[in-house]
Each structure stands twice: as structure tokens, then as C-alpha cells.
């Protein structure tokens, strides 16, 4: 089955029209930007603070927006129609992920500007942030498929927001709890610290590889769940 960009873009256009009328989109975008503006004005822009705001943007925009888009389709009983349309699962998931990806990139750029954050290695940090976007959108897809309404998705995303946004402050505990090392947000903070110290791109490939692995696994699970929903419904 071939992938049609035209179908994915049509889904993107439909989603944009739907969410532009909803307040939750404005909140998910404004919250991290407001925090970035606050910390930027106070001059508190350490790596931990910067990446607390960045991880908040990733969870509130990528995960929350994505889960709400899919949950809203289920709430309106229109997801089944999409599943039965000529569009393939990749076209549907890809199309519904485009808006979340674009909104997240805008939020991240805005947060970076407000915090006056200047990455030590723009290429490495940019790639890690892009892969992180894919990871968090995958979580949003899973939550959206697992919930039945936007309200349920809003509640289900709260533990994700708390855990992934604030665990950058747990980096001192990594030595005592090695399992934390593999978390994508910890890897992102570690990569950012290395980049600020002037480490080369090759020296952060391990961090990027771990984030990439998380992104692949989560989105593979989301694809499997989507296919299962096609049979269940």
C-alpha cells in the first residue's frame, strides 16, 4: 500500500480547523511559553530549568495535543470512518501527527527564544529534540487510542506531564538509580549538558541512539494498538 502525502495533508487541514476552535490547544501552547517568558525575564536559564520548560512543551503540546486529536475523533465517532476510508494507517497516523509536530516545533522555538537558550551543538540538540517530538507524539497516540474522550485524555496525560517534565531534576539520582539513565528526557538533558561543554556530535551519538530507540518502540506500539482498534471497532 503506497503512502499518499495528499491524504495526510487533508487530515492535517481537517485537524487544524477542528482544534483552532478549542481552548485546550491555546492552553497547551501558552503554558510552556509563559513559563519560558518568566524564567527568561528572571535570568534563571540553567540547563535544568531550560529543559524543564522544553520537556513541559513536549508533553503539553506533542503528547496532550496528539492524544486530544485522536480522543476527539473517538468521542465524535469519526475515527471509525477514518479507519474505513481509503487512507492507510500510516497516512492517518502521519496526518494526525503533523499538526502536533508543527505545533511542538513552534512551541520549542518560542521557548528557546524566550529563554535565550543557545545550544552548544545546534545539530545534535536539534536532532535530539526532533526525535523527542516523535517519541512524545507516539505517547499521545497511545493515550488517544486508549481513552474514549478528550476529558479522559486530559486526565490520562497528567502523569506523563509530571513525570517527563520534572524528572530532569532527578539527574543527581542517576548514580543511585541507573534505570533513570535510559529515560529519554534524562538522555536529552545529558546531551544538552555535553553540548554546552563543547562535546562533538560523535560523542552524543549514544544519547541520540537511546532517544531514537524510544521513539521507534513507542510509535511501533501505537501502530499495533491502532491496528487492534481497527479490528475491535
Buried (B, 14 or more C-beta within 10 A) or exposed (E): EEEBEEBBBBBBEBBBEBBEEBEBBEEBBEBBBEBBBEBBEEEEBEBBBBBBBBBBBBBBBBBBBBBBBBBBBBBEEEBEEBBEEEBBBBBBBBBBBBBBBBBBBBBBEBBBEBBEBEBBBEEBBEBBBBBBBBBBBBBBBBBBBBBEBBEBBBEBBEEBBEBBBBBBEBBEEBEEEEEBEEBBBBBBBBBBBBBBEEBEEEBBEEBBEBBBBBBBEBBEBBBEBBEEBBEEE
